[in-house]
């Protein structure tokens, strides 16, 4: 069982009741492996999307089961968010890699020719940029080293900080 803290502001709540103003009165602190407004673990979403994008034989229902969901609509929702935001994620990662002193060659930015589907090419670019980002990030003297199993969670936190996460 996961315990998630929720803070309650009595002043905002009282003001909301008295005035009817839609003032927020709670804040929920989520662990890094959860997506806002979702109970599905972030790694399961990433792995299901990876399987669905890279393996043409994977159905939406199989991907949904990989996310611990019975309904393929849950997968569809997250997949559409990934599909709609993937180009923005790539642009942000390119910017971060360059900021850390990395170089992006022309072939890194263009679609990779051997992929039939442009989404597969974007997904591959995204994953390559994630690895490149962490290689550069870990080379900063005195900087933290992020273990590979936490890459998705850390990148999602970076994306959320830039209003590009998987939440609504």
Helices and strands as residue ranges (DSSP letters): E 6-8, H 10-19, E 26-28, H 42-54, H 60-66, H 72-99, H 106-109, H 118-138, G 148-150, H 151-161
